Every structure is written in structure tokens, then in C-alpha cells.
Amino acid sequence: MLIAPVEMLIHAKGKDYRRTFTVGSVSGARHASRNIQGTREVQDRQIAVDGHFSYANLTNPSIFRIARYLLTQSIDFEVQGAQTGGEGEVVCIKDGDEIFISVGSDQCDRELDPLFPDKPKQMCPHPVAGEAWLYDDVQAHWDDLRIRSQVVLNGVTVPLQDAALGTLVSLEYLLDMEIVRALKETMFLYCGSSDFLDSTVDIINELGLPEFTGHGVGDEFHVQLHDPVLNRTLSHWFRPTPVGDDFAERNIPSRRQG
């Protein structure tokens, strides 16, 4: 299967240069909180209620595969579900001994999300930025890097995420997982989502926006990875356009004859 390569501008200490990557595999991490034991307890309680085939997983973090053709650097792309939402995440690019860090969004069909662990991820293109850093340049202060995201709906910007990477498992933890070591290179790994801000729900309620706005659903999605030590930022934004979905019609209350 022919998959187009990905070109990025690499920002390294002292110089910038362009690098082209083949796409050997694309994957993502779910339930990647650094509080591994606490997350495990939450997952086990959820499994006890819903059974294995639920939003919960038997492992955390858990790694899911993403079809390679879904990786995109396009600003505009089409999605099937009208309730497609984003999550700002670090994207690790591993090619042999070289590791690069970029930023993107683990897009998900929010309507299907409660029903299946992984299929909602396969419903959506997965954006990644056109720029990256060398992991060696940020490894020593990894936990201080901050991931931020915003969703824009009807001209209103709603903050979704603003968290240090220290809240998530380290990159070394993910790369040391057996399932990750087995992934084909060049590997693109979405490294897990930080929690959404508590204030997001309050803002949505105050402005009278749809509930799904709090799940990253909107006209535009913006994501940033900020390095406070080297004072630099990787940014990406995109517009997902829903096509071929009858969400509105399916959610009209039925009128049955009495």
C-alpha cells in the first residue's frame, strides 16, 4: 500500500533543517495518566460495570493502532461523524535511534466513543504538525513541557487543555512497552491525552454552547506544545468538515401514533 511520506521542519539547537519520514506505523496511547495505579482502579470499576467491551481497557496505558492513511498534515479534511472531536497530544516520531517530538490531535468519533475502545479512532484523520523538535533537546525537562488545546465554535474560542507532560507517563515508559517496541518504523505514536480543564464545562454552560463542544467538537481545533525552558512552541490547527452523517435527523424525538 502506497502511503505518502511526511515532511517536517526540524528545529534543533543551533540549526533548522527539513526531514522526510516514511510512515511505517501510526498508533496511540489511551489512559496514559502517570497515576498508573489510580487509573487502573478506575478502569477496573468501569469493567466491572460494563464488561470488557467498553470504554475501559484491561491495560493502562493501552496502545491502539491507527491506519497509516489517516495520518494527515492538512488543515482542512473531511470526517464522517458530525460529533468528531479532538485531543491535543504529543506525537513521538521514532526512526531507529533518532526520536523527534511533534504535536497533533487524536481525533475521535465522540458518538461512538462510549461503545468501542478503538473503532472511533479509526473513523477520523489524525492531524500532525509540520514541525518537530529533537527529543534530545527536551528530554531533561520533559515534564515541564505543556500541552494546550482550544476548540472554536461559531467564532467562540473555548480552552480545553493546559497541562504539563508530567501528568502523563513518560515517553521512555511508552517506548519501553513491548507492544510499542514491536511497531514498525518509522513510528508515529500519539502519546496520550491530558485531562480536559474543569473550567471548560463552566464556559460552555455560560455561553450556551452544545455539550459536545467540551469533547473538542467544533469548527476549528488548535493545539500547542510549549517549552518553557527553551521558550519555544510547536503549533497546529485544522478544520474538520463533517460529511454524510444524519446525526441531526437521528436525534429528532420520534413522534409515535397514539
WOZIMO-V141570 format. One record per residue. N is the residue number from 1. RES is the residue in one letter. PSI is psi in degrees with one decimal (999 if undefined). OMEGA is omega in whole degrees, -180 to 180 (* if undefined). Layout:
<<N	RES	PSI	OMEGA> <N	RES	PSI	OMEGA>>
//
This chain:
<<1	M	129.3	-177> <2	L	117.1	177> <3	I	127.0	-178> <4	A	139.9	176> <5	P	163.8	-180> <6	V	128.2	179> <7	E	135.3	180> <8	M	151.3	171> <9	L	116.9	-178> <10	I	123.8	176> <11	H	109.0	179> <12	A	159.0	177> <13	K	118.3	176> <14	G	-22.3	-180> <15	K	157.4	172> <16	D	146.0	179> <17	Y	161.0	-180> <18	R	145.6	-178> <19	R	134.8	177> <20	T	130.6	-178> <21	F	132.7	164> <22	T	159.1	-179> <23	V	100.1	-180> <24	G	-36.1	178> <25	S	153.4	174> <26	V	133.4	-178> <27	S	173.4	-180> <28	G	160.6	178> <29	A	132.8	177> <30	R	152.7	177> <31	H	56.1	-171> <32	A	22.1	178> <33	S	143.2	177> <34	R	-20.2	174> <35	N	73.9	-173> <36	I	-44.9	-178> <37	Q	-43.3	179> <38	G	-41.6	177> <39	T	-38.5	179> <40	R	-41.2	180> <41	E	-40.9	177> <42	V	-43.8	-179> <43	Q	-42.5	-179> <44	D	-38.9	177> <45	R	-39.5	180> <46	Q	-41.4	179> <47	I	-37.6	179> <48	A	-30.5	-180> <49	V	-47.3	-171> <50	D	-18.4	-172> <51	G	175.8	-175> <52	H	-40.5	-176> <53	F	75.4	-179> <54	S	-172.4	178> <55	Y	-24.6	-179> <56	A	159.4	179> <57	N	159.6	178> <58	L	-15.4	178> <59	T	152.5	172> <60	N	132.2	-7> <61	P	155.7	173> <62	S	146.7	-177> <63	I	128.3	177> <64	F	151.6	-180> <65	R	149.5	176> <66	I	132.3	179> <67	A	136.7	-174> <68	R	-31.7	-177> <69	Y	-13.0	-180> <70	L	-15.4	178> <71	L	129.0	-176> <72	T	147.1	171> <73	Q	7.2	-179> <74	S	144.5	175> <75	I	-35.9	179> <76	D	127.6	175> <77	F	159.9	-177> <78	E	146.9	177> <79	V	153.4	-178> <80	Q	-44.6	-173> <81	G	134.7	178> <82	A	-16.1	179> <83	Q	41.1	177> <84	T	124.4	-177> <85	G	162.4	-177> <86	G	160.8	173> <87	E	119.3	179> <88	G	129.7	-178> <89	E	151.8	168> <90	V	140.5	174> <91	V	117.7	177> <92	C	132.1	177> <93	I	114.7	-177> <94	K	124.4	180> <95	D	93.5	-175> <96	G	-127.5	179> <97	D	-4.1	-178> <98	E	134.5	179> <99	I	130.7	179> <100	F	154.4	-177> <101	I	124.9	175> <102	S	-164.5	-178> <103	V	149.7	-179> <104	G	-161.4	-179> <105	S	131.3	174> <106	D	85.1	-177> <107	Q	148.3	-174> <108	C	141.3	172> <109	D	103.3	-173> <110	R	-25.4	179> <111	E	-36.8	-179> <112	L	-14.4	-173> <113	D	-41.9	-179> <114	P	-12.6	-173> <115	L	-32.8	-175> <116	F	144.8	177> <117	P	-43.5	-167> <118	D	-29.0	-175> <119	K	-38.6	179> <120	P	-27.0	178> <121	K	-32.6	-177> <122	Q	-6.4	-179> <123	M	-7.9	-167> <124	C	143.0	166> <125	P	150.3	-179> <126	H	105.0	-177> <127	P	145.4	172> <128	V	145.5	-176> <129	A	170.2	178> <130	G	9.9	-179> <131	E	157.1	-179> <132	A	163.1	174> <133	W	158.7	169> <134	L	132.5	178> <135	Y	-35.3	180> <136	D	-29.4	-177> <137	D	-17.3	-176> <138	V	-4.4	-174> <139	Q	-42.1	-175> <140	A	-24.5	179> <141	H	33.8	-177> <142	W	-46.6	-175> <143	D	-20.2	-179> <144	D	-15.7	178> <145	L	145.2	-177> <146	R	136.2	176> <147	I	131.0	-179> <148	R	146.1	175> <149	S	155.5	178> <150	Q	150.0	173> <151	V	142.0	-180> <152	V	125.9	178> <153	L	123.6	180> <154	N	38.1	177> <155	G	-0.7	180> <156	V	129.8	180> <157	T	127.8	-179> <158	V	118.8	175> <159	P	138.1	-179> <160	L	-47.2	-175> <161	Q	146.3	171> <162	D	92.1	-173> <163	A	148.9	174> <164	A	149.2	180> <165	L	-12.6	176> <166	G	-12.6	177> <167	T	-11.4	-178> <168	L	162.3	176> <169	V	151.0	-178> <170	S	160.8	177> <171	L	-38.0	178> <172	E	-37.7	178> <173	Y	-47.2	-180> <174	L	-45.0	-176> <175	L	-20.5	180> <176	D	-6.8	179> <177	M	138.6	-177> <178	E	-40.6	-178> <179	I	-32.0	178> <180	V	-41.0	179> <181	R	-24.8	-178> <182	A	-7.2	-178> <183	L	144.4	-178> <184	K	138.3	177> <185	E	154.4	4> <186	T	131.5	-173> <187	M	131.2	172> <188	F	115.4	-175> <189	L	115.7	172> <190	Y	122.1	-162> <191	C	11.1	176> <192	G	151.9	-175> <193	S	137.5	170> <194	S	162.0	178> <195	D	149.1	173> <196	F	153.6	-177> <197	L	141.4	175> <198	D	-32.0	-177> <199	S	-16.8	-178> <200	T	-45.1	-179> <201	V	-41.1	179> <202	D	-42.4	180> <203	I	-43.0	-179> <204	I	-44.1	179> <205	N	-40.9	-179> <206	E	-37.5	-177> <207	L	-5.3	180> <208	G	32.0	-180> <209	L	158.6	179> <210	P	148.8	-178> <211	E	-38.1	-176> <212	F	-12.7	175> <213	T	-33.8	179> <214	G	-3.2	175> <215	H	20.8	176> <216	G	18.9	-179> <217	V	122.6	180> <218	G	-166.6	-179> <219	D	-34.7	179> <220	E	154.8	175> <221	F	132.8	-180> <222	H	136.8	180> <223	V	143.6	179> <224	Q	146.5	167> <225	L	115.7	-175> <226	H	135.3	177> <227	D	102.3	-178> <228	P	-18.3	-179> <229	V	-48.3	179> <230	L	-0.5	176> <231	N	61.9	178> <232	R	162.9	-174> <233	T	136.3	168> <234	L	132.6	-177> <235	S	151.7	173> <236	H	148.8	174> <237	W	159.2	-177> <238	F	163.1	178> <239	R	107.7	175> <240	P	129.4	-179> <241	T	115.2	180> <242	P	139.8	175> <243	V	150.6	169> <244	G	36.1	-179> <245	D	133.7	-178> <246	D	37.1	-176> <247	F	-46.9	-178> <248	A	-43.8	-180> <249	E	-39.8	-178> <250	R	-18.1	-178> <251	N	10.8	172> <252	I	127.4	179> <253	P	133.0	-179> <254	S	146.6	178> <255	R	100.0	-178> <256	R	145.2	177> <257	Q	131.9	180> <258	G	999	*>>
//
